[in-house]
Amino acid sequence: MPNPPTSRDVARLAGVSQATVSYALTGRGTISAATRARVLQVAESVGYRPNLAARSMRTRRTGRLAVVSGPTLDHQLRVLAGAGEVATAAGYAVETRTVDGDVEERTARVRELAAAGQHEGVLTLVPVLADVLTDLGAAVADRAGESVVVAEATFDEHMRSAGDLADAGPVAVFVETLLAAGHRRFLHVAGPDQYVSARARRDAYLAAIDRAAADPATADVVSLGVVGGTWSPEDARLAVQALPDDAPPLAVVAANDLLAAGVLRGAAERGWSAPGDVVVTGWDAAAMGAYLTPSLTTVDVDFTEAGRRAMRRLVAAVRGEPAPRQDAAVQRIVWRESTGPLTVA
């Protein structure tokens, strides 16, 4: 069985000294970002994993990070996978801790975890009180043995999407693109109001319609309002059934793909063609959307990238580096047949 790669192997392949490899993996010393990235890439490509126990004895650093989450489902697991990917590439072992209860109870658990000093940093994906968080404007080296604690507004207290994951910017793009294609009658089928993401999509829709009405070029826009308020496709179908006979041509912005599917079913039952009489957008990039007739225009949310972004921030905080720029998009529109022929920038 071949011997596992060592730091000497990484140094040789990256064309740097062993000290530079150590600096890249621990965040200590002064090396360029490009050199650190090259070393980490080589370490990942050869499968090098630092000896965390030995590192801890030498540097008093544990090489361990913790991610605090609530009960995990598919979306949350993808966020955790992205966070773990970045931590491993940066030379850290990452552990996941599940916490429950109200914000005070979660904060107490995070505070205990930080005070134990077993992790160099703690990333919490669930809301906690601000007094447990590290002041990232201060020197993190002076934290008296406690872990750096960074919070990302990734989920709310019920593990529903929040923060960047709930950004509703694509709704405005939907409305603006459909306006440019000549559509003037719109409807929003909303999700439940207790979801941050559903409220954000509703508000983005209303704001986009208001902007269109204030623009002389699109002042003839008409909104048939906001209907729904659940994630039930049956409710979306019934909402379409309740529309007046003269509703088409109509552009429907649905809060997720299930609602969009209900809209398409309701339109078909009324004899309205899609995308002829009705065009529809969804959200979530559910696998079934590509197989509907017509295939569904939707928003693909990259939960794994959201986890990467959160962990990059923690790693930077632990190393005392500036917060990294987050250039990668978390959301991307997938244009398909349900919105008809469009000119998309």
N, C-alpha and C positions, 0 to 999 in steps of 0.2 A: 504494500500500500504506500503510495508516494507521501513524502512528508508534506505537511501543510505549509503554505507560503509564509515567509517571515517578513519582518519590516525591512530586512536587508534586500530581499527580493524586490519589494516595492520600490526601494530607493534606487536599485540598479535599473529597473525598467523605466522608472520615471526620470532618471538622470539627475537625481538630487542626492543629498546626504541623508543619513539616517536621522539626524537631528531635524532636518526639514520634514521628513515623514512624520516624526513625532509632533512637530508643531502643527502640521496639517490635520492630524487626527485628534489632537487635544485642544486646538485653538490657542495654544500658548505661543509665545515668540512672535516675531514680525516677519511675515512672508506675504507675498502678493496674493491677491485673490485668484489670479490665473494659476500660480504655482499650487496653491491649495486645491483648486479644482482638478488639476492634472494628477496630483498625488491621489486624491480620492477616487478619481476615475480608474487609475491603475489598480488601486487597492480593491475596488469593486470587481474589476475585470478578472483578477487572479483569485478572487475569493478570500482575500486576507481579512482576518478578524483579529483585532488586538487582544492581548491578554489583559482583561479588565482587572483581574485581581492584582497582577503585578503592577499595573499602572496606578491603581489606588494606593498601593504601599509606597510607591515612589513619589507620587504627586499629591496625595491626599484627595485625588479626584476619583469618583466612583466609576465614571464612564457610563453611567446609567441615567436614563430619562424616564419620566412617568407621564402617561396620558390619562387624564381623568375624563370619563364619559358616563353616561347613564345607560339604561338598558339598550342594547344594540340590536338593530335590524339591518336590512340590506344596505340602505344608504349610509348608516353610521359605520358599518363594517368597512365600506369603501373609503370613508374618510380616515379610519384608523389604519387601513392598509397603506394609504398615501403617506401618512405621518411616519409609519414604521419604515417605509422605503427611504425617506430622507434621513432619518436618524441612523439607520444602518450604514448608508453611504457616507455619513459624517463620522463614523467610527463609534457610535454609541449603541448600547443595548437599550431597548425600549420595553417598558412594561405598561400594561393597561390596567387601570383600576376603575371599577364600576361603583358609582355612588348613587344614592337615592335620597329621598326626603326633600324638604323645602330648602330654600336658598341658605338659611342659617345652618342647617345640618350639613349641606354640601360644603359650605365654607369651612366649617369645623373640621371636616375630614381632610380637606385640602391643606388647612393650616397644620394639622398633625403630620401629614405626609411631608410637608416642607420642613417642619421643625426636626424631623427625624434625621435629616441630612444624608439619607441613603441614596438620593438622586441629585444630580447636579442641577436638574431643572424639572419643573412640573408644568405641563400644558393642560389646561382645563378647557374642555369643549362645551361645558355646561355653565350657566351663569353662577357666579359667586360674588360675594360682597367685595367691594374695591379694596378694603383694608388688608386683604390677604395677598394682593398682587404686588410684585416687585416694581419699585419705581425705576423704570428703565432709563430715566435721566440721571440716576445716581450710578456710582461705580459698583458694578455687581460683584466685584471682588471683595467688597466690604460687607458682605451679607452675614457675617458671623456664623458660618457653618450651615446656614439654612439654604434650601434649594431656591433657585430663581423660579418664580411663579408667573406664568404668562397666560392670559385668558384670551380665547378667540370666541367671538359671538357666532359660533357655528350652528348651535342648536339652542332652542329655548328650554325652559324647565321641563317640558314634556318630550324633549328630544325631537321637536319639529324644526324644520329648517329655518335658520335665521341668518342675519348678517349677509355676507356675500352670496350665500346659497339662496337667500330670499330676494335678491336684487331682481327687480321687475323690468329692467331696461329693455329686454327684447319685446315687451308689449308695445312700447312706443315705436319700435322698429316695425312691428307688424302693422300698426295703424298707419304709419307714415308711408310704408311701402304699398299698402293696399290703396291708400288715397292717391298715390302717384299713378297707380294702375287704373284709376277712374272710379273706384268704389266710393259711395257717399252715404250708404246706410249701414249702420253698425249696431252690434249687440254684444254685450259681455255676459257670459255664463260664469258666475263666480263660484268660488269654493267657500268653505265654512269660515266665518269671520274670526273664529278663535285662532286661525292659523296666520302667522305673520306673513307667510308667502302669499296666501290668498288675499289678504288685505292689501298687500303691496301691488299685486297684479290688478286688483280692482281700481286702486288709486291711480296707478299708471295709465290704465285705460281712460279713466275720466279726465285726467290731466291732458292726455294726448288728444282727446276729442275737443276739450276746451281750446287747446292751441290751434287745432284745425279750424274751429269756428271763428277764431280771432284773425285768421289769415284770409285776406280777400280771395286768394286763389282757391280756397277750400271752404269758404264760409257757408256753402250749401250743405255741409255735412249734417247728417241726422243720426242721432243715437236713439235706438229703441229702448235704451236703459240698461240696467243691470238686473239679471234674473238669477235664480238658483240659490246658492248658499249652502250646498252640500257637495260631497264628492260622488254623488250617485248618478250614473249615466241615465238611469230611468227618470230622474228629476230633470235632467237636461232634455231628454226626449219629450217629456210633457211640456217643458217650457217652449219648445219649438211648436208643439201642437197647439199651444195657446196663442201663437202669434196671429196677427190679422192676415187675411188672404193676400193682401197687397204688400206684405213685408219684403219679398224679393224685388230686385236683387239685393242681397244682404251679405255682409261680412261679419262673421261671428268669431270673436276672440274668446276661447274657452280657457278656463284656469288650469285644466290638465287634460291629458289624453283621453281618460275615461269619459269626461264630460263632452269632449269633442266627438267621441264615438256615439254618444247619445244624441248629439246634435245631428250627426249624419243620418242616424236611424230615423229620427223624427222628420227630417227633411224628406227622406225617401218615402216615408209613409204619406206625406202630403203631396207627393208627386213632384217635388222640387228637385232639380238636378244639382249635383255637386261635381265640379265647381262652376256650373253654369248659373243656376239661380242663387246658390249659396256657396260661399267660400268659408273655410274653417281653419283655425289654428288651435293647436293644443300646447301641452307642456309636459316634459318628463322623458320624452323619447322612449316610451314603452315599446317593447319589441313588436307588439301587435300592430303598431301604427304603420309600419312599412307594408303591411299585408292587407290593410283595409282598401276598399274601393270607393273613392280614390285614396291613395296613400296619403298619410297625414303629415302636414307641416307642423313642426314641433320645436321644442327647445331641449337640447341635450345638456344636462347639468353634470359637470365633471366633479363628482364627489371626491374622487381620489386626488385630484389636483388641489381641492380645498384642504385636504389633509396635508399634502406636501407644503402648501403655503403656510399653514399654521405651524408645522414643525420647523420650517426654515426660520420663522420668527423666534421660536424658542432657542434653537441652536445659536443664532446670532446673539441673543440675550445672554446665554450661558457663557459665550466667548467674549462678551463685552464689545461686540461689533455693532455697527449701525444696522437697523432693521433693513432687510433686503427689499429691493424693489420687486413688486409682484406684477410682472408683465403678462404672465399667462392668463388667458381668459378662463373663467370657471363655467361660463355658459356659451352655447353656440346654437344658432338657429339652423335647423335642418329643413330646407325648403323642399316641398314635395307637391304632389298633384292637387291636394285639397285647396290650394290657394290659386290654382290656375296659372296661366303664363304670366310671368312677371319679369321685370328688369330689376335685378338685385345687385346693388353695389358690392 
